[in-house]
Amino acid sequence: MVTISCLKSLIAWIWTWCVNDWLASEGMMVVFMTVAAVNVALYLSTIVFYYRGKRFRMWIQRVDYLGRLGLN
C-alpha cells in the first residue's frame, strides 16, 4: 500500500512538473492525443499478456531471469 501510494504521488508530481510546459508549448490536442496513444498501447498490451502470459512466466522461470537480477 505504501509503495503504491508513493508511486502514485511520484507519477502525479512528474505529470504536473512536465506536462504544464508541454501543454503551453504544444497545445491541448497534441498532449491529449499523445497521452491517449500511450494509454491505448499499454491497454492493448494486456491482450498479449492475457493470451501469452503463461508462456512468459514459464520462460522467466526457465531462464532464471529473476535469479540473475537478484530478485529471487
mmCIF file of the N, C-alpha and C atoms, coordinates in Angstrom:
data_MODEL
# 
_entry.id   MODEL 
# 
loop_
_atom_site.group_PDB 
_atom_site.id 
_atom_site.type_symbol 
_atom_site.label_atom_id 
_atom_site.label_alt_id 
_atom_site.label_comp_id 
_atom_site.label_asym_id 
_atom_site.label_entity_id 
_atom_site.label_seq_id 
_atom_site.pdbx_PDB_ins_code 
_atom_site.Cartn_x 
_atom_site.Cartn_y 
_atom_site.Cartn_z 
_atom_site.occupancy 
_atom_site.B_iso_or_equiv 
_atom_site.pdbx_formal_charge 
_atom_site.auth_seq_id 
_atom_site.auth_comp_id 
_atom_site.auth_asym_id 
_atom_site.auth_atom_id 
_atom_site.pdbx_PDB_model_num 
ATOM 1   N N  . MET A 1 1  ? 0.828  -1.191  0.000   1.00 0.00 ? 1  MET A N  1 
ATOM 2   C CA . MET A 1 1  ? 0.000  0.000   0.000   1.00 0.00 ? 1  MET A CA 1 
ATOM 3   C C  . MET A 1 1  ? 0.877  1.261   0.000   1.00 0.00 ? 1  MET A C  1 
ATOM 4   N N  . VAL A 1 2  ? 1.935  1.233   0.785   1.00 0.00 ? 2  VAL A N  1 
ATOM 5   C CA . VAL A 1 2  ? 2.821  2.393   0.852   1.00 0.00 ? 2  VAL A CA 1 
ATOM 6   C C  . VAL A 1 2  ? 3.530  2.583   -0.482  1.00 0.00 ? 2  VAL A C  1 
ATOM 7   N N  . THR A 1 3  ? 3.982  1.489   -1.079  1.00 0.00 ? 3  THR A N  1 
ATOM 8   C CA . THR A 1 3  ? 4.668  1.572   -2.369  1.00 0.00 ? 3  THR A CA 1 
ATOM 9   C C  . THR A 1 3  ? 3.742  2.123   -3.438  1.00 0.00 ? 3  THR A C  1 
ATOM 10  N N  . ILE A 1 4  ? 2.531  1.641   -3.470  1.00 0.00 ? 4  ILE A N  1 
ATOM 11  C CA . ILE A 1 4  ? 1.563  2.124   -4.463  1.00 0.00 ? 4  ILE A CA 1 
ATOM 12  C C  . ILE A 1 4  ? 1.281  3.605   -4.249  1.00 0.00 ? 4  ILE A C  1 
ATOM 13  N N  . SER A 1 5  ? 1.126  3.999   -3.006  1.00 0.00 ? 5  SER A N  1 
ATOM 14  C CA . SER A 1 5  ? 0.874  5.404   -2.704  1.00 0.00 ? 5  SER A CA 1 
ATOM 15  C C  . SER A 1 5  ? 2.057  6.282   -3.114  1.00 0.00 ? 5  SER A C  1 
ATOM 16  N N  . CYS A 1 6  ? 3.258  5.822   -2.849  1.00 0.00 ? 6  CYS A N  1 
ATOM 17  C CA . CYS A 1 6  ? 4.452  6.582   -3.240  1.00 0.00 ? 6  CYS A CA 1 
ATOM 18  C C  . CYS A 1 6  ? 4.574  6.685   -4.754  1.00 0.00 ? 6  CYS A C  1 
ATOM 19  N N  . LEU A 1 7  ? 4.324  5.586   -5.456  1.00 0.00 ? 7  LEU A N  1 
ATOM 20  C CA . LEU A 1 7  ? 4.393  5.612   -6.919  1.00 0.00 ? 7  LEU A CA 1 
ATOM 21  C C  . LEU A 1 7  ? 3.333  6.530   -7.505  1.00 0.00 ? 7  LEU A C  1 
ATOM 22  N N  . LYS A 1 8  ? 2.143  6.486   -6.933  1.00 0.00 ? 8  LYS A N  1 
ATOM 23  C CA . LYS A 1 8  ? 1.076  7.363   -7.403  1.00 0.00 ? 8  LYS A CA 1 
ATOM 24  C C  . LYS A 1 8  ? 1.451  8.830   -7.210  1.00 0.00 ? 8  LYS A C  1 
ATOM 25  N N  . SER A 1 9  ? 2.017  9.145   -6.071  1.00 0.00 ? 9  SER A N  1 
ATOM 26  C CA . SER A 1 9  ? 2.433  10.521  -5.806  1.00 0.00 ? 9  SER A CA 1 
ATOM 27  C C  . SER A 1 9  ? 3.578  10.943  -6.716  1.00 0.00 ? 9  SER A C  1 
ATOM 28  N N  . LEU A 1 10 ? 4.507  10.033  -6.979  1.00 0.00 ? 10 LEU A N  1 
ATOM 29  C CA . LEU A 1 10 ? 5.620  10.330  -7.872  1.00 0.00 ? 10 LEU A CA 1 
ATOM 30  C C  . LEU A 1 10 ? 5.139  10.594  -9.290  1.00 0.00 ? 10 LEU A C  1 
ATOM 31  N N  . ILE A 1 11 ? 4.230  9.774   -9.768  1.00 0.00 ? 11 ILE A N  1 
ATOM 32  C CA . ILE A 1 11 ? 3.688  9.962   -11.114 1.00 0.00 ? 11 ILE A CA 1 
ATOM 33  C C  . ILE A 1 11 ? 2.929  11.282  -11.202 1.00 0.00 ? 11 ILE A C  1 
ATOM 34  N N  . ALA A 1 12 ? 2.149  11.601  -10.184 1.00 0.00 ? 12 ALA A N  1 
ATOM 35  C CA . ALA A 1 12 ? 1.414  12.869  -10.178 1.00 0.00 ? 12 ALA A CA 1 
ATOM 36  C C  . ALA A 1 12 ? 2.370  14.052  -10.163 1.00 0.00 ? 12 ALA A C  1 
ATOM 37  N N  . TRP A 1 13 ? 3.451  13.956  -9.413  1.00 0.00 ? 13 TRP A N  1 
ATOM 38  C CA . TRP A 1 13 ? 4.427  15.043  -9.348  1.00 0.00 ? 13 TRP A CA 1 
ATOM 39  C C  . TRP A 1 13 ? 5.112  15.227  -10.705 1.00 0.00 ? 13 TRP A C  1 
ATOM 40  N N  . ILE A 1 14 ? 5.542  14.128  -11.316 1.00 0.00 ? 14 ILE A N  1 
ATOM 41  C CA . ILE A 1 14 ? 6.183  14.205  -12.632 1.00 0.00 ? 14 ILE A CA 1 
ATOM 42  C C  . ILE A 1 14 ? 5.203  14.763  -13.659 1.00 0.00 ? 14 ILE A C  1 
ATOM 43  N N  . TRP A 1 15 ? 3.966  14.310  -13.585 1.00 0.00 ? 15 TRP A N  1 
ATOM 44  C CA . TRP A 1 15 ? 2.945  14.759  -14.518 1.00 0.00 ? 15 TRP A CA 1 
ATOM 45  C C  . TRP A 1 15 ? 2.774  16.275  -14.447 1.00 0.00 ? 15 TRP A C  1 
ATOM 46  N N  . THR A 1 16 ? 2.598  16.810  -13.252 1.00 0.00 ? 16 THR A N  1 
ATOM 47  C CA . THR A 1 16 ? 2.374  18.248  -13.122 1.00 0.00 ? 16 THR A CA 1 
ATOM 48  C C  . THR A 1 16 ? 3.636  19.047  -13.417 1.00 0.00 ? 16 THR A C  1 
ATOM 49  N N  . TRP A 1 17 ? 4.786  18.471  -13.180 1.00 0.00 ? 17 TRP A N  1 
ATOM 50  C CA . TRP A 1 17 ? 6.046  19.167  -13.406 1.00 0.00 ? 17 TRP A CA 1 
ATOM 51  C C  . TRP A 1 17 ? 6.361  19.283  -14.890 1.00 0.00 ? 17 TRP A C  1 
ATOM 52  N N  . CYS A 1 18 ? 6.063  18.239  -15.659 1.00 0.00 ? 18 CYS A N  1 
ATOM 53  C CA . CYS A 1 18 ? 6.419  18.198  -17.084 1.00 0.00 ? 18 CYS A CA 1 
ATOM 54  C C  . CYS A 1 18 ? 5.304  18.638  -18.017 1.00 0.00 ? 18 CYS A C  1 
ATOM 55  N N  . VAL A 1 19 ? 4.095  18.243  -17.736 1.00 0.00 ? 19 VAL A N  1 
ATOM 56  C CA . VAL A 1 19 ? 3.018  18.419  -18.699 1.00 0.00 ? 19 VAL A CA 1 
ATOM 57  C C  . VAL A 1 19 ? 2.593  19.878  -18.835 1.00 0.00 ? 19 VAL A C  1 
ATOM 58  N N  . ASN A 1 20 ? 2.700  20.666  -17.789 1.00 0.00 ? 20 ASN A N  1 
ATOM 59  C CA . ASN A 1 20 ? 2.275  22.061  -17.892 1.00 0.00 ? 20 ASN A CA 1 
ATOM 60  C C  . ASN A 1 20 ? 3.060  22.809  -18.969 1.00 0.00 ? 20 ASN A C  1 
ATOM 61  N N  . ASP A 1 21 ? 4.376  22.652  -18.996 1.00 0.00 ? 21 ASP A N  1 
ATOM 62  C CA . ASP A 1 21 ? 5.183  23.302  -20.031 1.00 0.00 ? 21 ASP A CA 1 
ATOM 63  C C  . ASP A 1 21 ? 4.879  22.734  -21.417 1.00 0.00 ? 21 ASP A C  1 
ATOM 64  N N  . TRP A 1 22 ? 4.716  21.415  -21.473 1.00 0.00 ? 22 TRP A N  1 
ATOM 65  C CA . TRP A 1 22 ? 4.401  20.758  -22.744 1.00 0.00 ? 22 TRP A CA 1 
ATOM 66  C C  . TRP A 1 22 ? 3.054  21.250  -23.264 1.00 0.00 ? 22 TRP A C  1 
ATOM 67  N N  . LEU A 1 23 ? 2.091  21.364  -22.378 1.00 0.00 ? 23 LEU A N  1 
ATOM 68  C CA . LEU A 1 23 ? 0.766  21.825  -22.747 1.00 0.00 ? 23 LEU A CA 1 
ATOM 69  C C  . LEU A 1 23 ? 0.800  23.269  -23.257 1.00 0.00 ? 23 LEU A C  1 
ATOM 70  N N  . ALA A 1 24 ? 1.589  24.097  -22.599 1.00 0.00 ? 24 ALA A N  1 
ATOM 71  C CA . ALA A 1 24 ? 1.689  25.500  -23.016 1.00 0.00 ? 24 ALA A CA 1 
ATOM 72  C C  . ALA A 1 24 ? 2.371  25.641  -24.380 1.00 0.00 ? 24 ALA A C  1 
ATOM 73  N N  . SER A 1 25 ? 3.343  24.782  -24.658 1.00 0.00 ? 25 SER A N  1 
ATOM 74  C CA . SER A 1 25 ? 4.076  24.927  -25.917 1.00 0.00 ? 25 SER A CA 1 
ATOM 75  C C  . SER A 1 25 ? 3.404  24.226  -27.100 1.00 0.00 ? 25 SER A C  1 
ATOM 76  N N  . GLU A 1 26 ? 2.783  23.081  -26.884 1.00 0.00 ? 26 GLU A N  1 
ATOM 77  C CA . GLU A 1 26 ? 2.229  22.290  -27.988 1.00 0.00 ? 26 GLU A CA 1 
ATOM 78  C C  . GLU A 1 26 ? 0.719  22.444  -28.165 1.00 0.00 ? 26 GLU A C  1 
ATOM 79  N N  . GLY A 1 27 ? 0.016  22.714  -27.111 1.00 0.00 ? 27 GLY A N  1 
ATOM 80  C CA . GLY A 1 27 ? -1.442 22.805  -27.195 1.00 0.00 ? 27 GLY A CA 1 
ATOM 81  C C  . GLY A 1 27 ? -2.111 21.564  -26.635 1.00 0.00 ? 27 GLY A C  1 
ATOM 82  N N  . MET A 1 28 ? -3.376 21.717  -26.307 1.00 0.00 ? 28 MET A N  1 
ATOM 83  C CA . MET A 1 28 ? -4.095 20.652  -25.627 1.00 0.00 ? 28 MET A CA 1 
ATOM 84  C C  . MET A 1 28 ? -4.315 19.421  -26.507 1.00 0.00 ? 28 MET A C  1 
ATOM 85  N N  . MET A 1 29 ? -4.582 19.606  -27.776 1.00 0.00 ? 29 MET A N  1 
ATOM 86  C CA . MET A 1 29 ? -4.885 18.462  -28.644 1.00 0.00 ? 29 MET A CA 1 
ATOM 87  C C  . MET A 1 29 ? -3.679 17.541  -28.812 1.00 0.00 ? 29 MET A C  1 
ATOM 88  N N  . VAL A 1 30 ? -2.499 18.087  -28.987 1.00 0.00 ? 30 VAL A N  1 
ATOM 89  C CA . VAL A 1 30 ? -1.295 17.268  -29.149 1.00 0.00 ? 30 VAL A CA 1 
ATOM 90  C C  . VAL A 1 30 ? -1.023 16.469  -27.875 1.00 0.00 ? 30 VAL A C  1 
ATOM 91  N N  . VAL A 1 31 ? -1.118 17.133  -26.737 1.00 0.00 ? 31 VAL A N  1 
ATOM 92  C CA . VAL A 1 31 ? -0.865 16.454  -25.461 1.00 0.00 ? 31 VAL A CA 1 
ATOM 93  C C  . VAL A 1 31 ? -1.907 15.368  -25.237 1.00 0.00 ? 31 VAL A C  1 
ATOM 94  N N  . PHE A 1 32 ? -3.169 15.677  -25.464 1.00 0.00 ? 32 PHE A N  1 
ATOM 95  C CA . PHE A 1 32 ? -4.234 14.701  -25.259 1.00 0.00 ? 32 PHE A CA 1 
ATOM 96  C C  . PHE A 1 32 ? -4.054 13.486  -26.158 1.00 0.00 ? 32 PHE A C  1 
ATOM 97  N N  . MET A 1 33 ? -3.769 13.719  -27.438 1.00 0.00 ? 33 MET A N  1 
ATOM 98  C CA . MET A 1 33 ? -3.609 12.600  -28.370 1.00 0.00 ? 33 MET A CA 1 
ATOM 99  C C  . MET A 1 33 ? -2.392 11.750  -28.041 1.00 0.00 ? 33 MET A C  1 
ATOM 100 N N  . THR A 1 34 ? -1.315 12.366  -27.598 1.00 0.00 ? 34 THR A N  1 
ATOM 101 C CA . THR A 1 34 ? -0.120 11.608  -27.226 1.00 0.00 ? 34 THR A CA 1 
ATOM 102 C C  . THR A 1 34 ? -0.395 10.738  -26.005 1.00 0.00 ? 34 THR A C  1 
ATOM 103 N N  . VAL A 1 35 ? -1.016 11.318  -24.996 1.00 0.00 ? 35 VAL A N  1 
ATOM 104 C CA . VAL A 1 35 ? -1.343 10.559  -23.782 1.00 0.00 ? 35 VAL A CA 1 
ATOM 105 C C  . VAL A 1 35 ? -2.336 9.451   -24.117 1.00 0.00 ? 35 VAL A C  1 
ATOM 106 N N  . ALA A 1 36 ? -3.306 9.739   -24.977 1.00 0.00 ? 36 ALA A N  1 
ATOM 107 C CA . ALA A 1 36 ? -4.275 8.718   -25.377 1.00 0.00 ? 36 ALA A CA 1 
ATOM 108 C C  . ALA A 1 36 ? -3.594 7.576   -26.125 1.00 0.00 ? 36 ALA A C  1 
ATOM 109 N N  . ALA A 1 37 ? -2.660 7.887   -27.011 1.00 0.00 ? 37 ALA A N  1 
ATOM 110 C CA . ALA A 1 37 ? -1.954 6.846   -27.767 1.00 0.00 ? 37 ALA A CA 1 
ATOM 111 C C  . ALA A 1 37 ? -1.121 5.963   -26.849 1.00 0.00 ? 37 ALA A C  1 
ATOM 112 N N  . VAL A 1 38 ? -0.465 6.558   -25.880 1.00 0.00 ? 38 VAL A N  1 
ATOM 113 C CA . VAL A 1 38 ? 0.312  5.768   -24.913 1.00 0.00 ? 38 VAL A CA 1 
ATOM 114 C C  . VAL A 1 38 ? -0.608 4.861   -24.113 1.00 0.00 ? 38 VAL A C  1 
ATOM 115 N N  . ASN A 1 39 ? -1.737 5.381   -23.671 1.00 0.00 ? 39 ASN A N  1 
ATOM 116 C CA . ASN A 1 39 ? -2.691 4.566   -22.918 1.00 0.00 ? 39 ASN A CA 1 
ATOM 117 C C  . ASN A 1 39 ? -3.238 3.419   -23.748 1.00 0.00 ? 39 ASN A C  1 
ATOM 118 N N  . VAL A 1 40 ? -3.584 3.681   -24.997 1.00 0.00 ? 40 VAL A N  1 
ATOM 119 C CA . VAL A 1 40 ? -4.107 2.619   -25.870 1.00 0.00 ? 40 VAL A CA 1 
ATOM 120 C C  . VAL A 1 40 ? -3.054 1.531   -26.065 1.00 0.00 ? 40 VAL A C  1 
ATOM 121 N N  . ALA A 1 41 ? -1.812 1.931   -26.290 1.00 0.00 ? 41 ALA A N  1 
ATOM 122 C CA . ALA A 1 41 ? -0.746 0.946   -26.472 1.00 0.00 ? 41 ALA A CA 1 
ATOM 123 C C  . ALA A 1 41 ? -0.562 0.090   -25.219 1.00 0.00 ? 41 ALA A C  1 
ATOM 124 N N  . LEU A 1 42 ? -0.589 0.715   -24.060 1.00 0.00 ? 42 LEU A N  1 
ATOM 125 C CA . LEU A 1 42 ? -0.445 -0.051  -22.819 1.00 0.00 ? 42 LEU A CA 1 
ATOM 126 C C  . LEU A 1 42 ? -1.631 -0.978  -22.582 1.00 0.00 ? 42 LEU A C  1 
ATOM 127 N N  . TYR A 1 43 ? -2.829 -0.481  -22.845 1.00 0.00 ? 43 TYR A N  1 
ATOM 128 C CA . TYR A 1 43 ? -4.015 -1.313  -22.642 1.00 0.00 ? 43 TYR A CA 1 
ATOM 129 C C  . TYR A 1 43 ? -4.072 -2.466  -23.645 1.00 0.00 ? 43 TYR A C  1 
ATOM 130 N N  . LEU A 1 44 ? -3.630 -2.236  -24.864 1.00 0.00 ? 44 LEU A N  1 
ATOM 131 C CA . LEU A 1 44 ? -3.615 -3.326  -25.844 1.00 0.00 ? 44 LEU A CA 1 
ATOM 132 C C  . LEU A 1 44 ? -2.575 -4.386  -25.499 1.00 0.00 ? 44 LEU A C  1 
ATOM 133 N N  . SER A 1 45 ? -1.520 -3.992  -24.798 1.00 0.00 ? 45 SER A N  1 
ATOM 134 C CA . SER A 1 45 ? -0.524 -4.982  -24.394 1.00 0.00 ? 45 SER A CA 1 
ATOM 135 C C  . SER A 1 45 ? -1.100 -5.987  -23.406 1.00 0.00 ? 45 SER A C  1 
ATOM 136 N N  . THR A 1 46 ? -2.164 -5.622  -22.705 1.00 0.00 ? 46 THR A N  1 
ATOM 137 C CA . THR A 1 46 ? -2.770 -6.579  -21.776 1.00 0.00 ? 46 THR A CA 1 
ATOM 138 C C  . THR A 1 46 ? -3.370 -7.763  -22.517 1.00 0.00 ? 46 THR A C  1 
ATOM 139 N N  . ILE A 1 47 ? -3.794 -7.561  -23.761 1.00 0.00 ? 47 ILE A N  1 
ATOM 140 C CA . ILE A 1 47 ? -4.336 -8.673  -24.542 1.00 0.00 ? 47 ILE A CA 1 
ATOM 141 C C  . ILE A 1 47 ? -3.238 -9.701  -24.798 1.00 0.00 ? 47 ILE A C  1 
ATOM 142 N N  . VAL A 1 48 ? -2.046 -9.232  -25.129 1.00 0.00 ? 48 VAL A N  1 
ATOM 143 C CA . VAL A 1 48 ? -0.915 -10.134 -25.350 1.00 0.00 ? 48 VAL A CA 1 
ATOM 144 C C  . VAL A 1 48 ? -0.615 -10.914 -24.073 1.00 0.00 ? 48 VAL A C  1 
ATOM 145 N N  . PHE A 1 49 ? -0.573 -10.225 -22.949 1.00 0.00 ? 49 PHE A N  1 
ATOM 146 C CA . PHE A 1 49 ? -0.275 -10.909 -21.691 1.00 0.00 ? 49 PHE A CA 1 
ATOM 147 C C  . PHE A 1 49 ? -1.404 -11.842 -21.272 1.00 0.00 ? 49 PHE A C  1 
ATOM 148 N N  . TYR A 1 50 ? -2.620 -11.544 -21.648 1.00 0.00 ? 50 TYR A N  1 
ATOM 149 C CA . TYR A 1 50 ? -3.733 -12.428 -21.328 1.00 0.00 ? 50 TYR A CA 1 
ATOM 150 C C  . TYR A 1 50 ? -3.578 -13.768 -22.043 1.00 0.00 ? 50 TYR A C  1 
ATOM 151 N N  . TYR A 1 51 ? -3.207 -13.718 -23.306 1.00 0.00 ? 51 TYR A N  1 
ATOM 152 C CA . TYR A 1 51 ? -3.090 -14.946 -24.081 1.00 0.00 ? 51 TYR A CA 1 
ATOM 153 C C  . TYR A 1 51 ? -1.717 -15.614 -23.971 1.00 0.00 ? 51 TYR A C  1 
ATOM 154 N N  . ARG A 1 52 ? -0.672 -14.866 -23.773 1.00 0.00 ? 52 ARG A N  1 
ATOM 155 C CA . ARG A 1 52 ? 0.681  -15.419 -23.734 1.00 0.00 ? 52 ARG A CA 1 
ATOM 156 C C  . ARG A 1 52 ? 1.345  -15.323 -22.362 1.00 0.00 ? 52 ARG A C  1 
ATOM 157 N N  . GLY A 1 53 ? 0.612  -14.932 -21.348 1.00 0.00 ? 53 GLY A N  1 
ATOM 158 C CA . GLY A 1 53 ? 1.182  -14.735 -20.018 1.00 0.00 ? 53 GLY A CA 1 
ATOM 159 C C  . GLY A 1 53 ? 1.805  -15.988 -19.428 1.00 0.00 ? 53 GLY A C  1 
ATOM 160 N N  . LYS A 1 54 ? 1.154  -17.124 -19.625 1.00 0.00 ? 54 LYS A N  1 
ATOM 161 C CA . LYS A 1 54 ? 1.696  -18.358 -19.078 1.00 0.00 ? 54 LYS A CA 1 
ATOM 162 C C  . LYS A 1 54 ? 3.038  -18.691 -19.723 1.00 0.00 ? 54 LYS A C  1 
ATOM 163 N N  . ARG A 1 55 ? 3.141  -18.489 -21.021 1.00 0.00 ? 55 ARG A N  1 
ATOM 164 C CA . ARG A 1 55 ? 4.415  -18.739 -21.705 1.00 0.00 ? 55 ARG A CA 1 
ATOM 165 C C  . ARG A 1 55 ? 5.506  -17.797 -21.206 1.00 0.00 ? 55 ARG A C  1 
ATOM 166 N N  . PHE A 1 56 ? 5.161  -16.532 -20.988 1.00 0.00 ? 56 PHE A N  1 
ATOM 167 C CA . PHE A 1 56 ? 6.134  -15.576 -20.459 1.00 0.00 ? 56 PHE A CA 1 
ATOM 168 C C  . PHE A 1 56 ? 6.602  -15.990 -19.078 1.00 0.00 ? 56 PHE A C  1 
ATOM 169 N N  . ARG A 1 57 ? 5.671  -16.406 -18.218 1.00 0.00 ? 57 ARG A N  1 
ATOM 170 C CA . ARG A 1 57 ? 6.048  -16.829 -16.860 1.00 0.00 ? 57 ARG A CA 1 
ATOM 171 C C  . ARG A 1 57 ? 6.911  -18.081 -16.884 1.00 0.00 ? 57 ARG A C  1 
ATOM 172 N N  . MET A 1 58 ? 6.595  -19.025 -17.767 1.00 0.00 ? 58 MET A N  1 
ATOM 173 C CA . MET A 1 58 ? 7.398  -20.246 -17.867 1.00 0.00 ? 58 MET A CA 1 
ATOM 174 C C  . MET A 1 58 ? 8.791  -19.919 -18.395 1.00 0.00 ? 58 MET A C  1 
ATOM 175 N N  . TRP A 1 59 ? 8.890  -19.003 -19.354 1.00 0.00 ? 59 TRP A N  1 
ATOM 176 C CA . TRP A 1 59 ? 10.188 -18.603 -19.889 1.00 0.00 ? 59 TRP A CA 1 
ATOM 177 C C  . TRP A 1 59 ? 11.029 -17.926 -18.814 1.00 0.00 ? 59 TRP A C  1 
ATOM 178 N N  . ILE A 1 60 ? 10.437 -17.047 -18.041 1.00 0.00 ? 60 ILE A N  1 
ATOM 179 C CA . ILE A 1 60 ? 11.168 -16.365 -16.975 1.00 0.00 ? 60 ILE A CA 1 
ATOM 180 C C  . ILE A 1 60 ? 11.687 -17.368 -15.960 1.00 0.00 ? 60 ILE A C  1 
ATOM 181 N N  . GLN A 1 61 ? 10.874 -18.373 -15.631 1.00 0.00 ? 61 GLN A N  1 
ATOM 182 C CA . GLN A 1 61 ? 11.318 -19.388 -14.683 1.00 0.00 ? 61 GLN A CA 1 
ATOM 183 C C  . GLN A 1 61 ? 12.418 -20.256 -15.292 1.00 0.00 ? 61 GLN A C  1 
ATOM 184 N N  . ARG A 1 62 ? 12.283 -20.608 -16.552 1.00 0.00 ? 62 ARG A N  1 
ATOM 185 C CA . ARG A 1 62 ? 13.242 -21.495 -17.197 1.00 0.00 ? 62 ARG A CA 1 
ATOM 186 C C  . ARG A 1 62 ? 14.627 -20.849 -17.317 1.00 0.00 ? 62 ARG A C  1 
ATOM 187 N N  . VAL A 1 63 ? 14.687 -19.589 -17.675 1.00 0.00 ? 63 VAL A N  1 
ATOM 188 C CA . VAL A 1 63 ? 15.986 -18.932 -17.828 1.00 0.00 ? 63 VAL A CA 1 
ATOM 189 C C  . VAL A 1 63 ? 16.470 -18.311 -16.526 1.00 0.00 ? 63 VAL A C  1 
ATOM 190 N N  . ASP A 1 64 ? 15.699 -18.438 -15.462 1.00 0.00 ? 64 ASP A N  1 
ATOM 191 C CA . ASP A 1 64 ? 16.031 -17.914 -14.134 1.00 0.00 ? 64 ASP A CA 1 
ATOM 192 C C  . ASP A 1 64 ? 16.373 -16.431 -14.217 1.00 0.00 ? 64 ASP A C  1 
ATOM 193 N N  . TYR A 1 65 ? 15.538 -15.708 -14.932 1.00 0.00 ? 65 TYR A N  1 
ATOM 194 C CA . TYR A 1 65 ? 15.758 -14.290 -15.154 1.00 0.00 ? 65 TYR A CA 1 
ATOM 195 C C  . TYR A 1 65 ? 15.746 -13.507 -13.837 1.00 0.00 ? 65 TYR A C  1 
ATOM 196 N N  . LEU A 1 66 ? 14.807 -13.801 -12.963 1.00 0.00 ? 66 LEU A N  1 
ATOM 197 C CA . LEU A 1 66 ? 14.727 -13.092 -11.691 1.00 0.00 ? 66 LEU A CA 1 
ATOM 198 C C  . LEU A 1 66 ? 15.900 -13.428 -10.783 1.00 0.00 ? 66 LEU A C  1 
ATOM 199 N N  . GLY A 1 67 ? 16.416 -14.648 -10.862 1.00 0.00 ? 67 GLY A N  1 
ATOM 200 C CA . GLY A 1 67 ? 17.581 -15.040 -10.072 1.00 0.00 ? 67 GLY A CA 1 
ATOM 201 C C  . GLY A 1 67 ? 18.820 -14.281 -10.489 1.00 0.00 ? 67 GLY A C  1 
ATOM 202 N N  . ARG A 1 68 ? 18.968 -14.053 -11.800 1.00 0.00 ? 68 ARG A N  1 
ATOM 203 C CA . ARG A 1 68 ? 20.110 -13.304 -12.292 1.00 0.00 ? 68 ARG A CA 1 
ATOM 204 C C  . ARG A 1 68 ? 20.053 -11.841 -11.883 1.00 0.00 ? 68 ARG A C  1 
ATOM 205 N N  . LEU A 1 69 ? 18.865 -11.333 -11.727 1.00 0.00 ? 69 LEU A N  1 
ATOM 206 C CA . LEU A 1 69 ? 18.719 -9.941  -11.299 1.00 0.00 ? 69 LEU A CA 1 
ATOM 207 C C  . LEU A 1 69 ? 18.848 -9.787  -9.794  1.00 0.00 ? 69 LEU A C  1 
ATOM 208 N N  . GLY A 1 70 ? 18.902 -10.890 -9.080  1.00 0.00 ? 70 GLY A N  1 
ATOM 209 C CA . GLY A 1 70 ? 18.998 -10.845 -7.626  1.00 0.00 ? 70 GLY A CA 1 
ATOM 210 C C  . GLY A 1 70 ? 17.653 -10.628 -6.968  1.00 0.00 ? 70 GLY A C  1 
ATOM 211 N N  . LEU A 1 71 ? 16.557 -10.890 -7.686  1.00 0.00 ? 71 LEU A N  1 
ATOM 212 C CA . LEU A 1 71 ? 15.227 -10.687 -7.133  1.00 0.00 ? 71 LEU A CA 1 
ATOM 213 C C  . LEU A 1 71 ? 14.600 -11.971 -6.606  1.00 0.00 ? 71 LEU A C  1 
ATOM 214 N N  . ASN A 1 72 ? 15.284 -13.061 -6.765  1.00 0.00 ? 72 ASN A N  1 
ATOM 215 C CA . ASN A 1 72 ? 14.717 -14.345 -6.352  1.00 0.00 ? 72 ASN A CA 1 
ATOM 216 C C  . ASN A 1 72 ? 15.395 -14.857 -5.104  1.00 0.00 ? 72 ASN A C  1 
# 
